Amino acid sequence: MTPQEASAETRRICALAPVIPVLVIEDAAKAAPLARALIAGGLPVLEVTLRTPAALEAIAAMSDIEGGVVGAGTVLGEADVEAAKAAGARFAVSPGSTPRLLEACEAADLPLLPGAATASEAMALLERGYDMLKFFPAEAAGGIAAVKALGGPLQQVAFCPTGGISATSAPDYLALPNTVCVGGSWVAPADAVAAGDWDRITELARAASALSRG
């Protein structure tokens, strides 16, 4: 998969809904019902971060749920790429990028949403062929003003801002023309997941899926 093909696919995936839930799953048994609740609320694209021992099992469980597009987040190197692909991930997300990570994803035909927080990082990825990027850590790296400013000189680049975004700030990010979607964890609160309160999660997802994009 070429960088251009990978980026086109991640852009297509990002366009499926205004919010990508960023999920840290501690118990793989919760994965399938969590996926069903989010998909029922209109959020089909799910990012399971590789931050817990249950993450790969959760990806495998979620990949069987109809209507979902499950990816692996916090993908940092070749081993993560191979494990995510084997678990059934259809895309990968990274907080940044390295040449070896990009090469591994391209070789595995695993579309990557690579992270960038500066103009130089975005330009390096654009030079390689990536024009759909994750802006991370969004709030800490300048927030809405930073994403808007990057849109001036880098009009070819679109972003999925992630990191510290809430239900309150998400609409302002989505109003920007260079924001395709945002990533956020507020749609799957830890207490609701622990309690198995899937109705609450579906309600939060439904509200998020109704957000307008600029």
N, C-alpha and C positions, 0 to 999 in steps of 0.2 A: 504494500500500500504506500503510495507516494504521500508526502506531506500535504499536498494539495487535496488529494482524495480524502485523507484523514480529516483535514480541517473542514472540508465540505460536509462530511458525515457528522462531525460534532456540531456544526452549525445547524444541520437538519434536526438533530436530536434536541439541541437547545431551544429550537423554535417550537417544539411540541407543547410547551407550557411555559407560563411566565416565571414559575418557581421550580427549582430542582431541590427537593429535600436532601439535606446533608445528614446522613444517619450514622450514629455511633451505636452499634448494636452489641449488647453484652450477652444476650441470650438468643441463640439461633432459633429457638422454638418460637420466638416472637416475630421472626422475620416474615413468614408467609402472611399471617393476619395483618401485620403492619403494612405490607405491600398492598394487600387487598383494600385496606382502608384508605390509603393514599390514592390509589388508582381510582377507587370509587368516587373520591372527591375531585377528580380531574387532574391529578398530577401523576402522569405515567412514567416520568423519568426519575429514577431513584439512584442516588449516589451513596454507596455503603463504604465508609472510610475503613481503611485497613489499619485500624488503631486498636482492635481487640482480637483476642483469640477466636472469637465467634464469627469474625467478619467474612471469611471465605465460605464457611458453611451457610451463613446468611445469604450471601450472593447466590449460592447454588439453589437455595430454597426459593428465593425471590425470582430467579430466572425462569421458574416453571409457572409463574403466575401470568395468566392471560392478560394482555394489554399493557404489560410493563416493559420498560427498557431499563435494565439494571446495569450500573457501572460501578467501578471500583475507584474510590478516592484515596488520597494520600499514597499514591503510587510513586515510589521514590527510585526504583532501579529495576534491573533486568529480572531479578527474582520475583519482585512484586508483579511485573508484567506477566510472567509465565504463570504464576499462581492465580492471578485474576482471570486470565484467559481460560485456564483449565476449569475454574469454578463457574464459568458461564457469563462473565462480564462482557457486555457489548461495547463498552467504552471505558476509558480511564481518565482520571483527573489527577493533576499533580499541583502542588503548591508553587512550584517553579519549574525549571527544566534544565537538563544537562544534555550534551551531545549523546552520551551513552543511553540515556533514558529515551530520547527521541528515536535513536536507531533501534532500540529494543521494541518499541511500540510499532514502528514501521515494519520491522521484520516479522512481527507477530500478527500483523493486520489488525491491530487493536487501535481504533481511533483515540487520539489523545486530546484532551482539553488542557493545554499547558498553562501554568501560572506565570503572570508577569505583573510587576508593580511599578515599573519605570518605563520611560520612553525607549531607553536603550535595550531593555529586555524585550519589549514588544517589537522593536525594529529587528532584533536578531532572529526572532521567531518568524516575523514576516519575510525576512530575507530567505529563510529556509523553506517557506511555503505555507506557514500557519497564519491564518487571518481571523480565526475564532479562538479567543484566549480567555482564560480565567483571570480576573483582576483580583489579586489577593496579596495581603489581607486588606479587604476593601476599606473598612472604616479606619484602620490604623494607617493606611497608605494614602490617606487624603480624601477618601469618601467620594461623594457625588461630584464635588468640585474637581477632583483629580480625573475621574472618568470623563467628565465633560471637557476638561482641558486637553486630554489626550486625543479627543475626537477631532480637534482642529488640524494638527499636522498629520495624524494617522487615520485618515478617513476610510482606509481600506479595512481597518481592524474593528471587529466587534468583540464585545466583552460579556462575560458572565461574572459580575462582581459577587464575591463571596467573602465572608468574614465579618461578623458583627452586625449583619443586616437583620432587621426586625420587620414585623408586620407594618410598623409605622414608617420606616424608612424605605421599604421596598418600592412603593409607588413612585417615589422621587427618582430612584435609580432607573426604574422601568420607563420613565418619561423621557429619558435620554435616547437620542436616535442611534447611538452606538452600543446600547445595551439590549441584548436579545432576551436575556432572562437573568435571574439572580439565584444564588444558592443560599439556602437558609435552613436552620434547624428548628425554627419556631413552630413549624407545622407538625412536628412529632416530639412534643415535650417528653422528657425522660419520665416524669411521673405518670403521664398518660400511657406510655408504652409499658412501664412496669405494672400498671394496674390493668392493662388490657382494655383500656377505654377507647376502643376503636371508633365508636361513634363520635367522640370528641375530635379525634384525629381527622376523621372524614369531614367534619364541619370546618376545621381549620384549613384543610386542603381545598375544600370547596371555595372558601373565601379567597385563598391564595390564587386559585386557578381563574378566578374572575377578575383579577387585576389587569388593568389595561397597559398596553405597551405603546411607547411613543413612536 
